Amino acid sequence: MQNQLHIISQSTPYPGDCAVSIDILNRIKAFHNKGIDIHLHYFDINDEYPIELSDYCKTVNVYKVANKNINKTKLNDQKKHFVHNDLVENINSNNFPVLFEGLSSTGVLEKINFENRKVCIRLHKDQNLGNELTQNGQQGVFGTFIKRIKNTFKERKEYPLPKNCMYACISEEDARQLKLMGISKAAFVPAFPTWQAVDIITGTGNFCLFHGNLSEPENEKAAFWLLNNVFNKIRIPFVIAGKNPTNRLIKAAHLYQHTCIVSNPCDSELNDLIHKAHINILPCLRKNYTGIRFKLLHAMYRGRHCITTPTIVRGSGLEKACHIGSSANNLAAIISQVYPLPFMEEEIKVRKKLLYETYNNEENINSFIDYLW
């Protein structure tokens, strides 16, 4: 009999237009390629689901959610919105294993039957934790993440997790910290990127590129920081590209003759920019960071030189393929040193080795399969 799996997500993974949805969608595709029947469950304000999901899922079940601002609420409050009697009934009608995508999707955990059933929770970067970091400015994302898990599952015991549940962590550090908390079945399972083959042009490009969803405060802040602290010092062409930039950022990007902005590039346009840039620069202004590094992975698979800060590359396994600076002056100096250097075939070989060893979707899906069946 063909293996079957329930996947529970707080929202639709299609289209893959953010890091978490990309990770979920590519994991669904990887399960499908292994011949596993997926029963997808998610919440939305609409009843209809994207027909494209039927290409990879045996069934797609959508449950109504009324609150459009759920992601702005605390984690325990979020969970309460992702509980539905029909979802509980559908899960308990069989003993197929269950994969929860994110902590916020585990609201029904205490209501499902665990007899002869394996359960796994995929731990993503939680946006709510990022909001807390911005508000208090004192505690790192991962510190907040660990505190939240302790409060939710140990002290408050509102949603106690079974000891035989597997936790698929997005970083090695997350897995290590959970094991220190006494959760033995915590494993590092890397992100599932869309890109699986390195495609990079050797030689030289003629600009530096920063890309990201510019409607997110973190990305906008990084873009301003680069304009005001790095590219005000060096006269090397600099392009900012991404979704929905504010008028303030657009004006700032055109203050210098050597800087500009590309608003709302389509996927092919963004790929082309990453491909043609000589340097992809991806700073992270947080002191602590946990989550999916898809911007970094995109640059690794498609771009030439990559310059970043220690936080974003730590624990990714890609440190050897990046130029790393910890301050604006460091980054400006590195850019000036690297910009004249052509990207060589030897550097592509390093990329392939690192990426294929760690971010192979076909290999990494086995981490889930080995546990769930």
N, C-alpha and C positions, 0 to 999 in steps of 0.2 A: 504494500500500500504506500502511496506517495506521502512523504512527510508534509504536514500542514502546520501553519504558524499564525497566531494572532499578533498583529502589531497595533499598538495603541499610541496615537499621537494627539497632541492638543490641537493641531491644525493640519490642513492639507499639505502634503509634501510637494505638491505640484502646482505651479511650476517651481523648479529649484531656483528661487531668486534671492535666497539668503543662505548663510553658512549652514544653519541647522537643517533646513529643508533639502539642501544639496546632499548633505550627509545621509539623511533618511532615504531620499529617493534613490541614491546610488546603492544604498544597502538593500533596498527592496529589489532593485535590478539584479544585484549579485545573488540574492536568495533565489530569484526567479531563474537565473542562469544555472543554478545548481538543481533545478527541478523541484523546488519547494513551492507548494501552494500557499499564497499569502492571503489572509483575511485581514484587511486593513480597516481600522476603526479610527475615526477622528471627529472633531467637533467643528461646527461652522454655523454661521447665521443663515446659510442657504442649505437647502436639502439636496440639491443636485451636486454631483461630483464631476471633476474633469474626466472626460471619456478616456483620455490617454492612460489613466491609472489602470484601466481594464486590460491593458497590454501586459501588465506585470502582476496583477492581483486577481485571485479567483473570485473574491467578493470585496466590495467596498461599502462600508456602512458609515453613514454620516448622522451625527446626533446634534440636535439643535442646542446652540449656546446663545444666551440672550445678551450677555454683557460684552460690549465691544472693547472695553478698557480693562480686560482681565489681566493683561501683562503688566499693568501698573500697580496691581495689588500684591500683597505679600504672598509668599509661596504657599502657605497653608490655605489661604483664602482662594488662591488660584485652583488648588486641587478640588475644592468643593464645587467649582463650576464644571469640572470634567467628570462628573458622576451622572450616570443615566441608567435607569432600570433596564432598558432594552440592551444596553451594553453589557451589564452584569448577566442578563439572561443569555445573551449570545455567547459570552465566554464560558459560562457554566453548562452550556448545552453539550459540551465535549471536554476532553482533557488535552487539547492541543497546547503546546507550550506558548508562553506569552512573552513578548518583548515590549516593554514600556519605553517610549522614546521621550526621555526627559523626566525629571522629578515631578513636574507639574501634571503629568499625565497619569500619575499613580493614585488618583483619588478613589478608584474602585478596588484597590489592592486588598483591602481588608474584607471585601465582599465576595471575592472569587474563591472557588474551590481549588485547593492546592493538592488534592489527592491525585497521585500519579501525574503530576504536572510540573514542568520546569518553568521557572520565571527568571527573566533577565531585565535589568534596568540599564539603559544607556544613559550615561551622565554627560549632558551637554553643558556648555557654558550657559548659565542662567542669566537672562537679561535683567531680571529683577535684582540680582546681585550687583550687576554693573551700575544700576540706578542707585543702589545704596552706597556704592563706592563714591559716586559723583557727589552724593549729598553730604556724606560725613567726611570724606577726604582723608580718613585716618586708617582704615583697615583695608588690607589688600583683598582682592577678589577671592583668592583661594582661602584666606583666613575667614572671610565672611561665609564662604561656601561650606567650610568644615563646621563653623559655628552653627550654621543653619541646619545641617544634617544632624548635629548633636542635639540641638533643641527639638527638632521635629521628631526624630526617631528614637532618641534615648531619654531625654528629660520629659518632654511633653507626652510622648508615647501616643500621639494622636493617630499616627499611621505606622505602627510597628512593622518592620520588615522581617521576613523569615530569614533564619540563619543560612538556609540552603539556597538563597537567591544569589545570582551572579550579578556583579556590577561591572559593566563595560565602560571603562574610563577613557576620556579623550586624551589624557596625558599620563606619562609615567609618574609624575609627581602626585596627581590625583589618586592613582592606585596605591602608591606608597603610603599616603596619608590615611586612606581608608583602612589599610591593613594595620596601621598603628592604632586605629580606633577599635581594632578587634574584628573587623569585617574581613574574613579570610579569602572569600571568593571575589576579590577585586582584581581586575586584569586591565592592562593597558591594551586597548584596541584602537589603532589610529583612525583618523578621519578617512572617509571614503570619497576621494576627489573624483571629479568628472574626468580629469585628464589621467591617462594611464600610459601614455607614450611621450617621451621627451621630444620636443620639436623646437629647436633653437637654431637661429642663424648665426654662424660664426662671423667674425669681423667686427665692424663698428656701426653703431647707430649715431644719431645726432641730437638726442635730447634725454633728459631725465624724466621719469614718470612716477607720480603718486596716484594710485587709484583706490576707489572704495565707494560705498554708499554715502554720499556727502550729506544726506538728510539726517544721518546719525551724528549726534553731537561729538562723539569720540573722533570720528573721521574728519569732521569739519575742523575740530580743534587741532588735529595733526596737520591738516593742510595749512591753516593759518600759521602754525608754529614753523613749518618749513619755509613759508614765504617770509616771515618776519625775523627768523633767527638763523636760517641757513642760506637761502638763495638771495638774501639781501647782501651777503658777503661775497658770493661768487657769481660771475656773469656767465653761467652755463645755462643753456635753454632748459626750461622746466615746464612740464605739462601736468596739470591736475585733471583727472577724468573721473566721472562718477554720476550717480543718480541725484537729481533734485538739489543742486547747490543753491544756497541762499543768494539773494542779490548782493548781500554784503561780501560774500566770498567771491562772487563773480567780479565785483569792482576791485577787490584786493588783488586778484590774480592778474588784472590788467594794469596795475600801477607801474610795473616794470616792463621794459621792452622785451626782456628775455623770458617772461613768464606768461602763461595763458591757461585757459580752462576749456575743457570739452564737456559740455553738459549732456547727460543722458545718452551716452553712446550705446548702441545696440551691442549684442554679444560679439558679433563679427568685428565691429569697430574697436571694441575694447581689446579683443584678441590681437588685432592688427597693431594697436598702440603698444601693447606689451611686447609683441614680437619685434617691433622696429626700434623701441627705446634702447639706448645703450646702457642705461642704468635704471633699474626699478628700485625706488627708495620707499621703504615701508617702516616708518618709525612707530613705536608704541609708547605713549606717554605715561602709561600706568607703571607703577613700581612693581605690581604683581599682576599676573595675567594667567587666566586659565580659559581654555576654549579652543575653538576650531580655527586654524590658521589658513583659511582658504586663499586669502590674498597672497600670502607667502608661497603657498603651493602653486598657485596660478603662475606666479613669477618664476618659480623654479622649473616648471615644465615648459614654459613658453618664452621666458625672457633671458636676456644676457646677464650682465653683472647685477647682483642684488645687494643692496646696502640696507641694513636694518639695525635695530637696537637690541640689547641683550634679552629683554623681556620676551619679545615676540618669538624669538628663535629658540629660547631655552626649552629643552626637553623635546624638541621637534625631530632631533636626529639630523638636522640640516645645517648645523653650525659650520661645518667644514666648507660648505658651498656658498657662504655669505661673507660679506665684509661687515664687521660689526663695530659700531661706535656708540658711546654712551652719553654724548652731549652734542649740542649744536656745533660747537667748534670742531669736535671729533669728526662729525659727519661731513662738514664742509671740507675739512682736510682730506678725508677719504675720497670724496667725490672728485676733488681736484687731482688726486693721485690716480684714480681709476679711470677717469673719463678719457684720457689719451690711450688707454690700453685696449687692444682688440680682444674680443672674446675668442678663446682658442678651443680646438677640438678636445684637448686634454681636460678642460673644464667641463665640457659636456659629458665626458666619461665619468667624472666625479659625480655629477648630477644623477646620471643614470644609476650608478651603483647605490647611492643613498636613497633615491626615490623608489627604485624597484624593490629594494630590500624591506622598506618600511611601509610604503603606501600602495601595496599591491592588493586591490580589492578582491581579486579571486582567491588570494591566499588568506586575507584577513577575515573574510566571511566564515572561514573554517573555525575561527575562534568562537563564533556564535553556534555554529552547527555542532561542534564537538561537545559543547555544554548542553544544548537544548535537546539533543537526541542521543 
